[in-house]
Every structure is written in structure tokens, then in C-alpha cells.
Amino acid sequence: MTDTRTRTDNTGAGQAAEHFDVLIVGAGISGVGGAYHLATQCPDKSYVVLEAQESFGGTWITHTYPGIRSDSDLYTFGYRFKPWVGAPIASAEEILGYMNEVIEENDLGPRIRYGHRISTARWSSEDKLWTLEAVRADTGETVRFTTNFLWMCQGYYRHEQGYTPEWEGMESFAGEIVHPQTWPEDLAYKGKKVVVIGSGATAATLVPAIAADCEHITLLQRSPTYFIPGRNENELADTLRQLDIREDWIHEIVRRKVLFDQRELTRRAVEEPEAVKQELLAGVKEFLGEDFDIARHFTPRYRPWQQRIAFVPDGDLFQGIAAGKASVVTDEIERFTEKGILLKSGETLEADIIITATGFNLNVLGDIAFIIDDEPLVFSDTVTYRGMMFTGVPNMVWVFGYFRASWTLRADLVSDFVCRLLRHMEEKGAQSVTPALRPEDADMPLLDWLDPDNFNPGYMMRGMHLLPKRGDKPEWQHNQDYWTEKDELPEIDLDDPAFRYA
């Protein structure tokens, strides 16, 4: 490993800064994976991982609500280098256990600094360095780091606070209003009337997890979401284990089969949307029967895969509804009342507790103040290079995963790119690399980060103005197609004029 160095920073404070070749922001699924790949592919590089929270895990320690689980299968959400041996849909505890094994088996723990919240990141073109200031949670002191390369693995939403709309009369409600992202440890829902507002994976997880303990629980949604109910098992993996196949082989074979099936579903969702829609609804109907109003409560207005489709293991959400322990209401909120919620239809839902499973607040670059050569970075003025680098921003890569496939698939691909880029820079004797539009891109139309006709969840639509622009060429946009990127990203020409080295 390159020795960690101490240098005097150039911010005017004169305080010693700890130096690393690479600084990784975040110890969630992306940051831990990035640390593994960096240590494996670039063993000569010194690095540190700074994590704001008290432990690793990211979303899996932020969310503590009952039943918290993945909505992606772990054969693809797990790392390609670490076999997954459990059920396809896993609990937060199981995922954290898996990540802990990765950290321990690869001696990553000494490289992670917990309780370090980064406040500013300054780039100096003169020094070819990033200088970061972070506040330590244990002492409150500000510490400084310098690094040649910044690897942003902090995720995409604000962990401290979820998104709750402002409804009229909320202050008049006599019960508790809770967002799942900040779940109280002592929330007493046993024997209570509970309303869960939302229609996504969080709501579909929470309702069956607490339904048996509540007097009654109601899922209140403005519009429905597509779900895939099914058994929480992988028959191929189980068969291969019966044949005593090695776990690393099983992991690779099952990953390929899952990815093949997902690619086919994604293709058909675009080319045969009505057929896919009917297949998804048929899966719900198997649990709820012919008499249930599937058209009203579980038939979305959009085509499949315009928003994420969550897997419902063993159809537990629908089993609770069929058993009468839970109900679903599709309506809009007029206002909150002292005893619950008045709907626009005139119906009133009485509640002791209201849970707002209404989404995230988009977080752009970790809410860190970025400064490039003394000028504040306006992130939305940049153009993205393949959803991971940005025009005018030197020596930085951001991991932003897939919506229609597991996040970790892209985290692994981006890790390969970063390591290849670092080696390429070393071979060229380059200290910095900055994406820049080429002469042939001068008249390229600049568009929003995402095409809403392609993918349009609420948290992305609310935060689109914060994100960089995309172009109409493949290299200047965030491609959501893993099956294309798995071939394209490894073949990126690092001497393309889109990369400016110094």
C-alpha cells in the first residue's frame, strides 16, 4: 500500500490533513464494494472510506421499520465476488451480515472511518487535489483529508429525513404520524388502528409485517403499483445445491439466469406492455380472487417498469388483505382530522397511527458543498458522462445504480471503470482527468437527467432540477440498461477526447 501522508492543506487554516490516493464517501453497498475492488485491482493505492453513520450498511441501517427487506433478489443485489446462500429476498439483518462478512474476509474494517460527516469538498487545479472537511460525531471536531481521487458512494437520498407531503390538518390529528425512515423504537401499534399512506415497496413490506398485531391496518394509496408475488426461493439454486455444486458456481449460474429473466421481462414490458400487465395482475388475482376489485386497487395508470416493480415474497401483502387483517383504499386525501383522514370521496379513515410511506428526499452528492477552484459547483449545470462523471468536475466518480435491476450490478461495473481509469492515469503520468464536451457535441441538445416516459418515480421527478443534464448520445446519459452497459463500460476508450487529462 502507498503510505498515508500528512500534508498542510491550502484552505488557509493551516491544519494538517491526512492524505490518501483515493477517498470513498459512504460505507453502504456501493462503498464497501468499491473498497473491495480498489484493494483487489489497485493494491498500490492508499484509500479511506468516510461514513457519516455509526456503522456500515447505508439504507440497511437507516431503515429499522418492521419487516425491512430487499426488493431485489440477493443473487444480483449481492456482489459478484461473494456468493449469496440464502433466500432471494433477504431481511436487513441478513444483508448486514453478508456485508460484514465481506468487510471481515477482506480486512476492509481498518480502512473505514465511521461518524465522519463531510461538509465541504474543494478541488484545486493548481495542486490537483481534493481537500475535504468532515465533522467527527464523537468529538465534534473538524478534520481534514486530501485525496487525488474522490469516489462518491453515498447513495441518492437523504438518510436523516424521509419525504412526507404537507396535508391540510396534519397538526389537528390526535395520534402519531410516523415516516418509516425515522421509525421510533417504542412505537406502540399493537391493538391500534393504523393507516399506511403509500403504494411502493416500503408500504408493501410494512403492512404484512405489523398487520397481525394491529386492530386493523389500511393501505391508503393515491394510485396503484405493480408487484410480483411469488415464493421466496430460487428453485435452480436449490437444485444445484442438492447436486453438491460449489457455491461460487451456483452464485454465477443463478445470477446469469436471474439476469436473463429480468432482461426478458424488461424487453417485454416495452414491446408487449399489455401482456406483461395482465401477467402481473394475474399473479395478484391468485391471492385475492375474482371478486376483488383488482382494476381499482392494483392496476397502475402507467405501463410496467415505468416505475420499480417490487417482489412480494409469498404474496404476504395480499394474504393479509384476503384474510381481512388488512385492507386497501385507493383515493386521495382531502385533509387530516383529529381522528384520522378525510378522503376526497367523502369517506373517513379512522386511525390511531398514520405511517407516511411516501418516499425519499433526493440527495445530490451527499449534501456536501462542492467547490471547484474557489467557485461553488452547481451540479445541475454539468452534463453527465454515462451517469458517473460530470463535465467540469475533475477526478470524481459517482455511483448511481439501476432502477430495473439491482443497484449493486452497476456498483460493480463502476468499480471496474474507476480502477481501470486510475491505472490509465498512472500510465499516462496524469494527475487529473475531467470530462468535457467534444467539438462534435457542441450542438447536442441537453435534456433532463431522466426521460420521464422511460422512468418516473416521484422522488426523481421532485428532484430532477437538482441533477445534471444528459445529452442525446449514449456517452452523455445514464443508461438504465445493465445488459448493454455490462459490455459497453469495460470497452470505454479512456483516450476519447471526452476525457481531458492534465
C-alpha positions in Angstrom: 0.0 0.0 0.0 1.1 3.6 -0.6 1.9 5.2 2.7 -0.7 7.5 4.1 0.8 11.0 4.2 0.2 14.2 6.2 0.3 17.5 4.4 -0.6 21.1 5.3 -3.8 22.0 3.5 -4.2 25.1 1.3 -7.6 26.3 2.8 -5.9 28.9 4.9 -6.5 27.1 8.2 -3.0 25.6 8.2 -4.3 22.4 9.8 -2.6 19.1 8.9 -4.6 17.0 6.5 -4.4 13.2 6.2 -3.7 12.2 2.6 -5.0 9.2 0.6 -4.7 8.3 -3.1 -8.5 7.6 -3.2 -11.2 8.7 -0.8 -14.5 6.8 -0.9 -17.6 8.5 0.5 -20.1 6.1 2.1 -19.9 2.6 3.5 -23.1 1.3 2.1 -23.4 -1.4 -0.5 -21.5 0.7 -3.1 -18.8 1.9 -0.8 -17.9 -1.4 0.7 -17.9 -3.0 -2.8 -15.7 -0.1 -4.1 -13.2 -0.7 -1.3 -13.0 -4.4 -2.1 -12.4 -3.7 -5.8 -9.9 -0.9 -5.2 -7.9 -3.1 -2.8 -8.0 -6.0 -5.2 -7.5 -4.2 -8.5 -5.2 -1.4 -7.4 -3.4 -2.7 -4.3 -0.8 0.0 -4.5 -3.3 2.8 -3.9 -3.9 4.1 -0.4 -7.5 4.8 0.4 -10.0 5.5 3.2 -13.8 5.2 3.4 -15.6 8.0 5.3 -19.1 7.1 6.6 -21.4 9.6 8.3 -23.3 6.9 10.2 -22.1 4.8 13.1 -21.7 1.6 11.1 -21.7 0.2 7.6 -24.8 -0.7 5.6 -26.3 2.6 4.4 -30.0 2.0 3.7 -30.0 -1.2 5.7 -29.2 0.6 9.0 -31.1 3.8 8.2 -34.4 1.8 7.9 -35.4 0.0 11.0 -39.1 -0.4 10.5 -40.6 -3.9 11.0 -40.1 -6.3 8.1 -37.4 -4.3 6.3 -36.2 -6.4 3.4 -34.7 -6.2 -0.1 -36.9 -5.7 -3.1 -34.2 -7.1 -5.3 -33.1 -10.7 -5.4 -29.8 -11.2 -3.5 -28.2 -13.2 -6.2 -27.9 -10.0 -8.2 -28.0 -7.5 -5.3 -25.2 -9.4 -3.7 -21.7 -8.7 -5.0 -20.4 -10.7 -8.0 -17.4 -11.8 -5.9 -19.2 -13.0 -2.8 -21.8 -15.9 -3.2 -25.2 -15.4 -1.7 -26.5 -18.5 0.0 -29.9 -17.5 1.5 -33.4 -16.9 0.2 -33.6 -14.4 -2.8 -35.4 -11.8 -0.8 -33.5 -11.0 2.4 -34.0 -9.1 5.6 -31.9 -6.1 6.5 -30.2 -8.2 9.2 -29.2 -10.9 6.7 -27.9 -8.3 4.3 -25.8 -6.6 7.0 -24.5 -10.0 8.0 -23.4 -10.6 4.4 -21.7 -7.2 4.2 -20.0 -7.8 7.5 -18.5 -11.0 6.1 -17.2 -9.0 3.0 -15.6 -6.5 5.4 -14.0 -9.1 7.7 -12.9 -11.5 5.0 -11.1 -8.7 3.1 -9.8 -6.8 6.0 -11.6 -3.6 5.0 -12.6 -2.6 8.5 -9.4 -0.6 9.3 -10.0 1.5 6.1 -13.4 2.7 7.2 -13.9 5.8 9.4 -17.4 5.9 10.9 -19.1 9.0 12.3 -17.3 11.3 9.7 -19.8 13.7 8.1 -18.3 15.5 5.2 -19.3 19.2 4.9 -17.1 20.6 2.1 -15.1 19.2 -0.8 -12.7 21.6 -2.5 -10.8 20.9 -5.7 -7.6 22.8 -6.5 -6.4 22.6 -10.1 -3.0 24.0 -9.0 -2.4 21.2 -6.5 -4.5 18.6 -8.4 -6.1 17.6 -5.1 -9.4 17.4 -3.3 -9.5 18.8 0.2 -12.4 17.6 2.4 -13.6 18.8 5.7 -15.5 16.3 7.9 -17.1 16.7 11.4 -16.4 13.8 13.7 -19.6 12.6 15.5 -17.7 11.5 18.7 -15.7 14.7 19.3 -17.4 17.4 17.2 -14.1 18.4 15.8 -13.5 19.2 12.1 -10.9 17.0 10.5 -9.3 17.4 7.0 -8.4 15.0 4.3 -6.7 15.4 0.9 -7.1 12.9 -1.9 -6.2 12.6 -5.5 -9.4 10.9 -6.4 -12.9 11.2 -5.0 -15.3 8.2 -5.2 -18.9 9.1 -4.3 -20.8 6.1 -3.0 -23.2 7.9 -0.7 -26.4 6.9 -2.4 -29.1 9.1 -3.7 -31.5 10.0 -0.8 -31.2 11.9 2.4 -30.9 9.4 5.3 -31.9 11.8 8.1 -35.4 12.6 6.9 -37.9 10.9 4.5 -40.3 12.7 2.3 -43.8 13.5 3.7 -46.1 15.8 1.8 -47.9 18.6 3.7 -51.6 17.8 4.0 -54.1 20.2 5.4 -55.0 19.5 9.1 -52.0 17.4 10.0 -51.5 19.4 13.1 -55.0 18.5 14.3 -54.5 14.7 14.2 -54.6 13.4 17.8 -52.5 10.3 17.1 -48.9 9.8 15.9 -47.6 10.5 12.4 -44.5 8.4 11.5 -42.3 8.1 8.5 -40.7 4.6 8.1 -37.3 6.2 7.6 -37.3 7.5 11.1 -39.2 4.7 12.8 -39.4 5.1 16.6 -38.2 2.1 18.6 -41.1 2.4 21.0 -43.9 2.8 18.5 -46.9 1.1 20.1 -49.1 -0.2 17.3 -50.4 -3.3 18.9 -54.2 -3.3 19.0 -54.3 0.1 17.2 -55.9 1.3 14.0 -53.1 2.1 11.6 -53.2 3.7 8.2 -50.2 3.4 5.9 -50.1 6.0 3.1 -48.2 4.8 0.1 -48.1 2.2 -2.6 -44.5 1.2 -3.1 -42.1 -1.5 -1.7 -42.0 0.1 1.8 -45.7 0.1 2.2 -45.9 -3.4 0.8 -43.3 -4.6 3.4 -44.8 -2.8 6.4 -48.4 -3.8 6.1 -47.9 -7.6 6.3 -45.2 -7.2 8.9 -47.4 -5.5 11.5 -50.9 -6.5 10.4 -51.2 -9.4 12.8 -50.6 -7.0 15.8 -52.8 -4.2 14.8 -56.6 -4.0 15.4 -56.7 -3.2 11.7 -54.3 -1.8 9.1 -55.3 0.1 5.9 -53.1 0.7 2.9 -54.1 4.1 1.5 -52.8 4.8 -1.9 -53.4 7.6 -4.4 -52.6 5.2 -7.3 -51.6 1.6 -7.5 -48.2 0.0 -8.1 -47.2 -3.2 -9.9 -46.0 -6.1 -7.8 -44.6 -9.5 -8.5 -45.9 -12.0 -5.9 -44.0 -15.3 -5.7 -42.3 -17.8 -3.5 -39.2 -16.6 -1.7 -37.0 -19.3 -3.1 -34.9 -20.0 -6.2 -35.6 -23.5 -7.5 -32.5 -23.5 -9.6 -30.2 -22.7 -6.7 -31.9 -25.3 -4.5 -31.5 -28.0 -7.2 -27.8 -27.1 -7.7 -27.2 -27.4 -4.0 -28.8 -30.9 -4.0 -26.2 -31.8 -6.6 -23.4 -30.5 -4.4 -22.3 -27.8 -6.8 -19.8 -25.3 -5.4 -21.5 -22.2 -4.0 -19.4 -19.8 -6.2 -20.6 -21.8 -9.3 -24.2 -21.7 -8.0 -23.9 -17.9 -7.5 -22.7 -17.3 -11.0 -25.2 -19.6 -12.7 -28.2 -18.3 -10.8 -27.1 -14.7 -11.3 -27.0 -15.3 -15.1 -30.4 -17.0 -15.0 -32.0 -14.2 -13.0 -30.4 -11.5 -15.2 -31.6 -13.4 -18.3 -35.2 -13.5 -16.9 -35.0 -9.8 -15.9 -33.8 -8.8 -19.3 -36.7 -10.6 -21.0 -39.2 -9.0 -18.6 -37.8 -5.6 -19.3 -37.9 -6.2 -23.1 -41.5 -7.4 -23.0 -42.6 -4.5 -20.8 -41.7 -2.2 -23.6 -42.6 -4.4 -26.6 -45.6 -6.2 -25.1 -46.8 -4.0 -22.2 -50.4 -5.2 -22.2 -49.4 -8.9 -22.0 -46.9 -8.2 -19.1 -49.6 -6.1 -17.4 -52.1 -9.0 -17.5 -49.5 -11.5 -16.2 -48.6 -9.2 -13.3 -52.3 -8.7 -12.4 -53.0 -12.4 -12.7 -50.3 -13.0 -10.0 -52.2 -10.7 -7.7 -55.6 -12.2 -8.5 -54.3 -15.7 -7.5 -54.2 -14.4 -3.9 -57.2 -12.0 -3.9 -59.7 -13.9 -6.1 -62.0 -12.9 -8.9 -64.3 -10.8 -6.7 -61.7 -8.4 -5.5 -61.5 -5.1 -7.4 -58.1 -5.6 -9.0 -58.8 -2.9 -11.6 -59.2 -0.2 -9.0 -56.6 -1.2 -6.4 -53.8 -2.9 -8.2 -53.9 -1.7 -11.8 -51.5 1.2 -12.3 -52.0 4.0 -14.8 -48.5 3.5 -16.3 -47.0 0.7 -18.2 -44.9 -1.9 -16.4 -41.4 -0.8 -15.5 -42.0 2.9 -15.8 -41.6 2.6 -12.0 -39.8 0.0 -10.0 -41.7 -3.4 -9.6 -41.3 -4.8 -6.1 -41.3 -8.5 -5.4 -43.8 -9.6 -2.7 -42.4 -12.8 -1.1 -45.0 -15.5 -0.7 -47.6 -12.8 -1.6 -47.7 -11.8 2.1 -49.3 -8.4 1.4 -52.2 -10.0 -0.5 -52.6 -12.8 2.0 -53.2 -10.2 4.8 -55.8 -8.5 2.6 -57.5 -11.7 1.8 -57.6 -12.7 5.5 -59.2 -9.4 6.5 -56.4 -8.2 8.7 -55.5 -5.5 6.1 -57.5 -3.5 3.6 -56.6 -1.3 0.7 -58.2 2.0 -0.2 -57.4 3.9 -3.4 -58.4 7.5 -3.0 -56.9 11.0 -2.5 -56.6 12.8 0.8 -58.8 15.8 1.4 -57.3 16.6 4.8 -56.3 15.1 8.2 -58.8 15.3 11.0 -58.5 14.7 14.8 -59.4 11.1 14.4 -57.9 10.2 11.0 -58.1 11.1 7.4 -61.0 12.5 5.3 -60.8 11.4 1.7 -61.9 13.3 -1.3 -64.6 10.6 -1.9 -66.1 11.7 1.5 -65.0 8.5 3.3 -63.2 8.9 6.6 -60.4 6.5 7.7 -60.1 6.4 11.5 -56.6 5.9 12.8 -54.5 5.9 16.0 -51.3 5.9 13.9 -50.6 7.2 10.4 -47.5 6.0 8.6 -46.3 8.0 5.7 -44.5 5.6 3.4 -44.4 8.4 0.8 -40.8 8.2 -0.4 -37.4 9.8 -0.2 -35.9 13.3 -0.4 -33.3 13.1 -3.2 -29.8 13.8 -2.0 -27.3 15.1 -4.5 -23.7 14.4 -3.8 -24.3 13.8 -0.1 -25.4 17.4 0.6 -21.7 18.3 0.5 -20.7 21.8 -0.6 -18.5 21.2 -3.6 -16.1 24.0 -4.7 -14.1 23.9 -7.9 -11.2 26.3 -7.9 -13.0 28.6 -5.4 -16.2 28.5 -7.4 -19.3 26.7 -5.9 -20.3 23.7 -8.0 -23.8 24.0 -9.5 -24.3 20.3 -10.2 -27.3 20.9 -12.4 -25.2 23.0 -14.8 -23.0 20.0 -15.6 -23.6 17.2 -18.1 -23.2 13.6 -17.1 -20.7 11.2 -18.6 -22.5 7.9 -18.5 -24.2 8.8 -15.2 -20.9 8.6 -13.3 -18.7 11.6 -14.2 -19.6 15.2 -14.8 -18.3 17.9 -17.1 -16.0 20.4 -15.3 -15.6 18.1 -12.2 -12.1 16.6 -12.1 -11.1 13.3 -10.5 -14.5 12.3 -9.3 -16.9 9.4 -10.0 -20.4 8.9 -8.6 -22.1 5.6 -8.2 -25.8 5.7 -9.2 -27.3 2.3 -9.7 -30.1 0.8 -11.8 -33.8 1.1 -11.3 -34.8 -2.0 -13.2 -32.0 -4.2 -12.0 -30.1 -4.5 -8.7 -28.1 -1.4 -7.7 -25.0 -3.5 -7.0 -24.7 -4.6 -10.6 -23.8 -1.1 -11.6 -21.7 -0.5 -8.5 -19.5 -3.4 -9.6 -19.3 -2.1 -13.1 -18.4 1.4 -12.0 -15.8 0.0 -9.7 -14.1 -1.7 -12.6 -14.2 1.6 -14.5 -12.7 3.5 -11.6 -9.8 1.1 -11.2 -9.1 1.0 -14.9 -9.1 4.8 -15.0 -6.7 5.1 -12.1 -4.3 2.7 -13.7 -4.6 4.5 -17.0 -3.9 7.9 -15.4 -0.8 6.4 -13.7 0.4 5.0 -17.1 -0.1 8.5 -18.7 1.5 10.3 -15.8 -1.7 12.3 -15.5 -2.7 13.9 -12.2 -6.2 14.8 -13.2 -9.0 13.8 -15.6 -12.0 16.0 -16.3 -15.0 15.0 -18.6 -15.7 17.7 -21.2 -18.0 18.0 -24.2 -16.1 17.5 -27.5 -16.4 19.8 -30.6 -18.9 17.3 -32.1 -21.1 17.7 -29.0 -21.4 21.5 -29.3 -24.9 21.4 -30.7 -26.1 18.4 -28.8 -29.5 19.1 -27.1 -29.3 19.0 -23.3 -32.1 17.2 -21.5 -33.2 16.3 -18.0 -31.3 13.5 -16.3 -34.1 11.0 -17.0 -36.7 10.7 -19.6 -40.0 10.6 -17.6 -41.6 8.4 -20.3 -38.9 5.8 -19.5 -38.9 6.0 -15.7 -40.8 8.4 -13.5 -40.9 7.7 -9.7 -42.0 10.6 -7.6 -38.7 11.1 -5.8 -36.9 11.5 -9.2 -39.5 13.9 -10.6 -39.4 16.1 -7.4 -35.6 16.3 -7.6 -34.9 16.4 -11.3 -33.9 20.1 -11.2 -31.0 19.2 -8.9 -29.4 16.7 -11.2 -27.0 17.1 -14.1 -28.2 17.3 -17.7 -27.9 14.4 -20.2 -27.3 14.6 -23.9 -28.8 12.5 -26.7 -25.7 10.4 -27.2 -25.0 7.2 -25.2 -21.9 8.5 -23.6 -23.7 11.6 -22.2 -26.5 9.9 -20.4 -27.2 7.5 -17.6 -28.2 4.3 -19.3 -30.6 2.2 -17.2 -29.8 -0.9 -19.3 -27.5 -3.2 -17.4 -27.4 -5.7 -20.3 -25.9 -3.1 -22.6 -23.6 -1.5 -20.0 -22.0 -4.7 -18.9 -20.5 -4.9 -22.4 -20.0 -1.1 -23.1 -18.5 0.1 -19.8 -15.5 -2.2 -19.9 -14.8 -1.1 -23.5 -14.8 2.7 -22.8 -11.9 4.3 -24.7 -10.1 6.2 -21.9 -8.3 8.3 -24.5 -11.5 9.5 -26.0 -11.4 13.4 -26.3 -14.3 13.4 -23.7 -11.6 12.8 -21.1 -9.2 15.7 -20.6 -6.0 14.8 -18.7 -3.6 17.1 -17.0 
